Amino acid sequence: MITIVIFTFYLLGLLMATEAVLRARTAQGAIAWSVSLTSFPVLSVPAYLVFGRSKFKGMADAFAARKNEFEVLLNEIEKNLVPFEVLPSEGPSWHEAMISLSGRRLTQNNHVDLLIDGDATFDSIERGIALAKEYIFFQFYIIRDDKLGNRLKKALIERSKAGVRVYVLYDEIGSYKLSSSYINELRKSGVKVHSFNTSQGKGNRFQLNFRNHRKVVVVDGKFGWLGGHNVGDEYLGSNPVLSPWRDTHVTIEGPSVIQLQMTFLSDWYWAVRELPEGVNWKPHKSDNGSDKVMIFPFSPTNDYEDASLFFTSLLNAAKKRVWLSAPYFVPDSSVMTALKLAALRGVDVRILLNSKNDNFIAQMASYHYINELKNTNIHFYAFKNGFLHEKVVLVDDSISTVGTPNFDNRSFRLNFEITAVVADKGLAQNVEKMFLDDFKNSNILKPQCLIEKPYWWWVVVKFSRLLSPVL
C-alpha cells in the first residue's frame, strides 16, 4: 500500500513538473518547481497544488455564463462615462498604456480628499454610511469583530433598517477570525454578507494562495473610499507592538466612483453569482471637483501582470521625482530596472520603508533589494514612528496614487488589488506634505552600511528572498 502511495506521488510530481515547465511565470520558478516535484514529491505535490498556480481560474467562465447581460451593462456604463473621460492624447504619457491594460480612462470632475491615518478615514466612512439613501458597498480584506468592527457594523445595520440596501464582502483568509455571530447579526438586519470565496468552482478547491486584498466603500454610486486601511482596532493604533499605525486612504466624489463600484460588482458577482439590485450607473459630477481620476483594479485573472506593468510605467514616466511608501519592499525585476533607470536619469527617488514589520520574511527579503540599489543614489527612509502600512506613490508635481497594492510578488501577481490614480496638483501638494512629515519621522537608511552585516544575517536575507514569492 505504501509503495502504491509513493509511486502515485512520484507520478503526480512528474506530471506537475511538466505543467510547471509549461506554465511557471519565470524560468527560475519553473526550475525550482520541476526539481522539487521530481525529487521530493511527497512534500512538493501538496505545496504545488496551493502555491503553484499562477493565474486565478474560474472568473472568466462565471462571467461568460451571463455574457449578454454584462455586455449590455458595460455598454451602458461606457456610454454614461464618455462625457467625463479624458482622451488618451490629453492625458499623461502613460495614459494610453493604462487604458489598454485596464479598460479604464481618467475621468474629469472628481473631488479627492486625502485621509491620513485611521481616525480621519473611519470617521469619513462612517459619515458617508450615515448619508446613504439607496445602497452601500462595503468591502475589506480584513474585518474584525472588535471595537471598530462593531462600530461600523452598527452603522451598517442602522442604514439597512432604514431601507438602504447594504452589501458586505470580505476575504475569507484575511478575515478568518471574523465570528459567525458578527456575520449573523448583519444578516438578521437585512445586510447581505459574503466571503469572496476564492476556491469555489470545479478544479479551484486548492486556489487558496490568491487573496482579495481590496478595501472599497461606495455609497449610492456618488461617493467612494479606498486605500490601505482594513477594519480592525490596530488601524486606529491599538496594537501595542505596531502602534501608532500609519496608513492612508482617499475619499472620492465624482464620475470615477462608477469605476470603483464596477470593481465591487465584479467581485460580488464572483462571490455569489448575483448582481446587486438598483445600482446607479449615472456618473455624479462633483460641484467643486476638477481632479482627473482613474480607478485601476489589478487582478490575477488578466493575461498581463498589470500591477507590475502599472508601476513600471509610472516610474519610467517620472521626470522630476518618485516618492513611494513600501511596507513590504520586494519588487520584481521590471520594477527594479525602472527604479534604477529613474535614478540614472536624475529623478529624485525616495523610498519610505518600515523600521518594524509584521512579516519577518518580507522584511528580511527587502534588504536584498535595498542592497541591489546601493549605488543608484536612491534614498531610503525607515519609518520610526510606528508601523507604516500605506501604499502611496507621488510622481513629479501632479500624479498621486493611493490604493491597496504593496511592492511585492503577492500584490503584483497573486492578489486582487485596486488603486486610485489622481492627476491633480492640489492633491499632489498634500501628498508631498504628508511624505515630508513622514521623512522627518524616519531614519535615513544607508544601503552601504548593510555590507557590515554578519554572514549569518545575509544567509537569512537570501533565504527570505527565495521564500518571499509565496508569502
C-alpha positions as a printed Julia matrix, in Angstrom:
471×3 Matrix{Float64}:
   0.0    0.0     0.0
   2.83   2.4     0.93
   4.59   1.56   -2.34
   1.45   2.46   -4.32
   1.09   5.76   -2.47
   4.74   6.69   -3.05
   4.51   5.69   -6.72
   1.38   7.85   -7.07
   3.2   10.86   -5.59
   6.14  10.41   -7.96
   3.77  10.12  -10.93
   1.87  13.24   -9.86
   5.18  15.0    -9.28
   6.31  14.22  -12.8
   3.04  15.43  -14.32
   3.06  18.62  -12.24
   6.73  19.25  -13.06
   5.81  19.16  -16.74
   2.98  21.61  -16.1
   5.34  23.87  -14.12
   7.81  24.0   -17.02
   4.98  24.96  -19.37
   3.2   27.49  -17.14
   5.53  28.91  -14.49
   5.85  32.7   -14.53
   9.64  32.68  -14.58
  12.45  30.34  -15.63
  13.66  30.29  -12.02
  10.22  29.23  -10.83
   9.99  26.5   -13.48
  13.37  25.1   -12.42
  12.59  25.25   -8.69
   9.21  23.53   -9.04
  10.37  20.87  -11.51
  13.37  19.9    -9.36
  11.4   19.79   -6.11
   8.41  17.95   -7.62
  10.57  15.19   -9.08
  12.93  14.96   -6.09
  10.6   15.37   -3.1
   7.07  14.76   -4.45
   5.51  13.84   -1.08
   6.19  17.37    0.16
   6.14  19.26   -3.11
   2.9   17.95   -4.66
   0.64  19.4    -1.91
   2.68  22.63   -1.95
   2.32  22.93   -5.73
  -1.45  22.45   -5.55
  -1.69  25.52   -3.32
   1.23  27.71   -4.43
   1.93  26.57   -7.99
  -1.0   28.16   -9.78
  -0.05  31.49  -11.36
  -3.47  32.56  -12.64
  -6.8   32.75  -10.84
  -9.24  30.39  -12.53
 -12.98  30.39  -12.93
 -13.84  34.08  -13.05
 -13.93  34.32  -16.86
 -16.24  31.31  -17.02
 -18.5   32.81  -14.35
 -18.96  35.99  -16.36
 -19.31  34.1   -19.65
 -22.42  32.43  -18.24
 -24.18  35.83  -18.4
 -22.15  37.37  -21.18
 -25.0   39.12  -22.97
 -26.3   40.71  -19.79
 -22.85  42.03  -18.85
 -22.2   43.38  -22.33
 -25.41  45.42  -22.17
 -24.44  46.75  -18.73
 -20.88  47.61  -19.78
 -22.13  49.41  -22.89
 -24.46  51.47  -20.71
 -21.67  52.33  -18.27
 -19.23  53.27  -21.03
 -21.83  55.46  -22.73
 -22.57  57.27  -19.45
 -18.88  57.91  -18.75
 -17.95  59.26  -22.2
 -18.73  62.95  -21.37
 -16.36  62.79  -18.4
 -13.49  60.8   -19.91
 -10.09  62.28  -20.72
  -8.93  61.46  -24.25
  -5.74  59.36  -24.46
  -3.9   62.19  -26.22
  -4.84  64.66  -23.45
  -3.62  62.55  -20.55
  -0.14  61.82  -19.15
   2.36  59.85  -21.21
   1.34  56.58  -19.53
  -2.4   57.11  -20.07
  -2.85  55.18  -23.3
  -0.95  52.15  -21.98
  -3.08  52.17  -18.84
  -6.26  52.31  -20.93
  -5.11  49.2   -22.81
  -4.27  47.41  -19.55
  -7.33  48.32  -17.5
 -10.03  49.3   -19.97
 -10.43  52.49  -17.88
  -9.66  56.12  -18.64
  -9.01  59.14  -16.49
 -12.3   60.88  -15.7
 -12.86  64.56  -15.01
 -14.94  66.5   -12.47
 -13.89  64.46   -9.43
 -13.01  65.71   -5.97
 -10.47  63.74   -3.92
  -9.6   64.22   -0.25
  -6.58  62.68    1.43
  -7.38  60.81    4.65
  -4.31  60.42    6.84
  -4.48  57.63    9.43
  -7.37  55.7    10.96
  -9.42  58.32   12.77
  -9.77  60.53    9.69
 -10.5   57.51    7.47
 -13.14  55.77    9.54
 -14.82  58.99   10.67
 -15.21  59.86    6.97
 -16.51  56.39    6.08
 -18.96  56.43    8.97
 -20.3   59.84    7.91
 -20.68  58.55    4.36
 -22.57  55.45    5.51
 -24.96  57.65    7.52
 -25.77  59.66    4.37
 -26.6   56.61    2.25
 -30.09  56.64    0.76
 -30.06  53.77   -1.75
 -27.2   51.32   -1.22
 -23.8   50.72    0.37
 -21.0   48.53   -0.97
 -18.59  47.66    1.85
 -15.55  45.5     1.05
 -12.4   44.86    3.1
  -9.65  42.26    3.1
  -9.83  42.13    6.91
 -12.94  42.74    9.01
 -12.55  42.12   12.73
 -15.15  41.58   15.43
 -13.65  44.26   17.68
 -14.43  47.81   18.74
 -14.01  49.36   15.28
 -15.67  46.39   13.55
 -18.71  46.69   15.8
 -18.84  50.45   15.39
 -19.1   50.07   11.62
 -21.44  47.08   11.94
 -23.8   49.25   13.96
 -23.68  51.97   11.29
 -24.42  49.45    8.5
 -27.29  47.86   10.43
 -28.84  51.27   11.09
 -28.87  52.04    7.37
 -30.19  48.59    6.49
 -33.11  49.03    8.89
 -33.77  52.4     7.25
 -34.31  50.64    3.91
 -30.84  51.08    2.41
 -29.5   48.01    0.58
 -26.21  47.01    2.21
 -23.67  44.58    0.72
 -20.63  43.42    2.72
 -17.78  41.44    1.14
 -14.65  40.13    2.87
 -11.71  37.84    2.11
 -12.07  34.5     3.88
  -8.33  34.23    4.56
  -7.79  37.81    5.67
 -10.93  37.7     7.83
 -10.53  34.14    9.1
 -11.06  35.32   12.69
 -14.38  37.0    11.88
 -17.02  35.41   14.12
 -20.18  33.8    12.82
 -22.18  35.83   15.34
 -20.92  39.05   13.72
 -22.0   37.84   10.28
 -25.34  36.52   11.52
 -26.18  39.8    13.23
 -25.64  41.64    9.96
 -27.75  39.14    8.04
 -30.62  39.26   10.53
 -30.74  43.01    9.94
 -31.08  42.55    6.18
 -27.44  43.09    5.24
 -26.12  40.77    2.53
 -22.76  39.37    3.67
 -20.43  37.0     1.81
 -16.81  35.96    1.65
 -15.0   36.33   -1.67
 -14.62  32.53   -1.79
 -11.53  32.09   -3.96
 -11.79  28.28   -4.07
 -15.33  27.91   -5.39
 -15.93  26.05   -8.63
 -14.74  22.84  -10.2
 -10.98  22.46  -10.08
 -10.48  25.52   -7.86
 -10.54  23.98   -4.38
  -6.77  24.49   -3.96
  -6.94  28.1    -5.13
  -6.06  29.31   -1.63
  -2.92  31.28   -2.41
  -4.9   34.1    -4.01
  -6.36  36.91   -1.89
  -8.86  39.69   -2.45
  -6.84  42.49   -0.88
  -9.16  45.33   -1.91
 -10.63  47.86    0.52
 -13.59  49.62   -1.08
 -16.64  51.52    0.15
 -19.22  53.0    -2.23
 -22.33  54.97   -1.25
 -25.13  55.48   -3.79
 -22.69  55.48   -6.71
 -21.67  59.03   -5.75
 -19.06  58.69   -3.02
 -16.24  56.22   -2.65
 -13.35  55.31   -0.36
 -10.23  53.19   -0.91
  -6.75  52.87    0.47
  -4.62  50.88    2.88
  -6.86  50.51    5.94
  -8.68  47.37    6.98
 -11.4   47.17    9.62
  -9.65  46.43   12.9
  -8.67  48.25   16.09
  -4.98  48.1    15.17
  -5.74  50.51   12.3
  -6.71  53.03   14.97
  -3.43  52.42   16.79
  -4.48  49.92   19.46
  -1.81  47.3    18.73
   0.85  47.75   21.45
   3.63  46.3    19.26
   2.89  48.1    15.98
   1.31  51.35   17.19
   0.94  54.05   16.2
  -0.41  52.76   12.87
   0.49  54.88    9.85
  -1.87  54.49    6.9
  -3.61  56.46    4.16
  -6.97  56.38    2.42
  -8.76  58.69   -0.01
 -12.38  59.66   -0.38
 -13.68  60.41   -3.87
 -16.76  62.2    -5.18
 -17.39  62.16   -8.91
 -17.63  60.01  -12.05
 -14.68  57.8   -11.06
 -16.85  56.29   -8.32
 -18.64  54.45  -11.13
 -15.32  52.76  -11.94
 -14.93  51.9    -8.26
 -18.31  50.25   -7.99
 -17.69  48.34  -11.25
 -14.85  46.6    -9.42
 -17.05  45.79   -6.45
 -19.75  44.43   -8.75
 -17.22  42.11  -10.37
 -16.06  40.76   -7.0
 -19.59  40.43   -5.66
 -20.74  38.53   -8.72
 -17.87  36.06   -8.39
 -18.71  35.52   -4.73
 -22.47  34.91   -5.04
 -23.3   34.74   -8.79
 -25.8   37.54   -8.29
 -25.77  41.23   -9.18
 -26.7   43.92   -6.65
 -30.1   45.43   -7.39
 -30.92  49.04   -8.22
 -27.34  50.2    -8.83
 -26.87  53.79  -10.0
 -24.72  53.85  -13.14
 -25.21  57.55  -13.92
 -21.99  59.44  -13.1
 -22.29  62.06  -10.37
 -20.36  65.24  -11.11
 -18.65  66.87   -8.16
 -19.66  70.52   -7.99
 -16.27  71.66   -6.69
 -14.11  69.0    -8.3
 -11.57  69.32  -11.1
  -9.47  66.26  -10.28
  -8.76  63.73  -13.0
  -9.06  60.21  -11.58
  -8.7   56.66  -12.83
  -9.63  53.67  -10.67
  -7.28  50.85  -11.64
  -8.13  47.31  -10.44
  -5.35  44.71  -10.56
  -6.27  41.07  -10.92
  -4.52  37.67  -11.23
  -7.08  36.77  -13.9
  -5.52  39.02  -16.52
  -3.17  37.97  -19.32
  -0.65  40.63  -18.28
   0.91  41.22  -14.88
  -0.91  44.52  -14.75
   0.23  45.75  -11.3
   3.9   45.34  -12.2
   3.36  46.99  -15.6
   1.43  49.84  -13.96
   4.21  50.74  -11.53
   6.9   50.25  -14.15
   5.1   52.66  -16.45
   4.72  55.29  -13.71
   8.4   55.04  -12.79
   9.51  55.29  -16.41
   7.36  58.4   -16.91
   8.86  60.29  -13.95
  10.91  63.37  -14.86
  11.44  65.09  -11.53
  10.74  62.75   -8.62
   9.29  59.48   -7.43
   8.45  59.21   -3.75
   6.84  55.98   -2.66
   5.94  54.14    0.53
   6.55  50.41    0.63
   5.62  48.49    3.79
   6.86  45.36    2.0
   9.62  46.17   -0.47
  10.13  43.02   -2.56
   9.89  44.33   -6.15
  10.21  42.27   -9.3
  12.93  42.68  -11.92
  11.0   45.13  -14.12
  10.25  47.49  -11.22
  13.87  47.23  -10.05
  15.05  48.17  -13.54
  12.63  51.12  -13.67
  13.86  52.36  -10.27
  17.49  52.18  -11.43
  16.72  53.98  -14.7
  14.81  56.71  -12.89
  17.76  57.32  -10.58
  20.19  57.33  -13.53
  18.01  59.98  -15.24
  18.49  62.2   -12.2
  14.98  61.65  -10.8
  14.7   62.21   -7.05
  13.78  58.69   -5.91
  12.85  58.24   -2.26
  11.51  55.03   -0.76
   9.81  55.03    2.64
  10.13  51.71    4.44
   9.31  50.21    7.82
  11.77  50.04   10.68
   9.47  47.48   12.29
   7.41  44.89   10.46
   4.7   42.29   10.94
   6.23  39.95    8.35
   9.78  38.82    9.2
  10.46  37.11    5.85
   9.28  40.11    3.8
  11.3   42.46    5.96
  14.49  40.42    5.63
  13.96  39.88    1.88
  13.7   43.65    1.38
  17.35  44.08    2.37
  18.41  42.1    -0.69
  16.71  44.64   -2.96
  17.91  47.62   -0.94
  21.46  46.3    -1.32
  20.93  45.87   -5.08
  20.11  49.59   -5.29
  23.02  50.77   -3.1
  24.93  52.56   -5.87
  21.99  54.29   -7.57
  21.57  57.43   -5.43
  18.13  56.25   -4.33
  17.32  57.49   -0.83
  15.81  55.07    1.7
  13.94  56.1     4.84
  12.99  53.74    7.67
   9.81  54.99    9.34
  10.38  55.03   13.11
   7.13  56.46   14.48
   5.07  53.25   14.48
   4.11  50.83   11.74
   3.91  52.04    8.14
   1.15  50.36    6.12
   0.19  52.93    3.45
   0.56  52.28   -0.29
   1.18  55.69   -1.85
   3.23  56.95   -4.82
   3.95  60.56   -5.79
   5.29  61.22   -9.31
   6.57  64.7   -10.24
   4.18  67.52   -9.22
   0.79  66.26  -10.29
   0.39  62.45  -10.13
  -0.55  60.64   -6.94
  -1.65  57.06   -6.38
  -3.32  55.74   -3.24
  -4.53  52.18   -3.01
  -4.02  48.66   -1.73
  -1.03  47.09   -3.58
   2.31  46.55   -1.88
   5.63  46.39   -3.71
   5.84  42.62   -3.57
   5.13  39.48   -5.57
   1.78  38.85   -3.88
   0.37  42.24   -4.87
   1.96  42.13   -8.32
   0.74  38.64   -9.22
  -1.5   36.9    -6.68
  -3.83  39.45   -5.14
  -6.9   41.3    -6.31
  -5.86  44.92   -5.7
  -7.07  48.4    -6.54
  -5.6   51.89   -6.64
  -6.76  55.41   -7.39
  -4.6   57.38   -9.83
  -5.14  61.1    -9.38
  -3.83  63.76  -11.76
  -4.14  66.93   -9.7
  -1.52  69.37   -8.41
  -3.57  70.22   -5.32
  -3.73  66.63   -4.1
  -0.07  66.11   -5.06
   0.87  69.03   -2.81
  -0.99  67.42    0.09
   0.72  64.08   -0.6
   4.08  65.86   -0.75
   3.48  67.43    2.66
   2.45  64.05    4.04
   5.66  62.45    2.74
   7.83  65.26    4.11
   6.28  64.78    7.55
   6.93  61.04    7.31
  10.54  61.59    6.22
  11.04  63.73    9.33
   9.77  60.8    11.42
  12.18  58.39    9.77
  15.79  57.34    9.98
  17.91  57.55    6.84
  18.86  54.03    5.8
  22.19  53.8     4.01
  22.46  50.6     1.93
  26.26  50.77    2.11
  26.02  50.01    5.84
  24.48  46.62    5.06
  27.9   45.4     3.91
  28.96  45.33    7.57
  26.24  42.83    8.5
  27.48  39.36    9.56
  27.49  36.37    7.23
  24.62  34.59    9.03
  22.44  37.71    8.58
  22.98  37.65    4.83
  22.12  33.94    4.75
  18.75  34.79    6.33
  18.25  37.62    3.8
  18.94  35.39    0.81
  16.7   32.55    2.04
  13.94  35.06    2.8
  14.22  36.34   -0.73
  13.65  32.79   -2.03
  10.58  32.31    0.18
   9.03  35.74   -0.36
   7.23  34.98   -3.67
   4.8   32.57   -1.95
   4.17  34.61    1.22
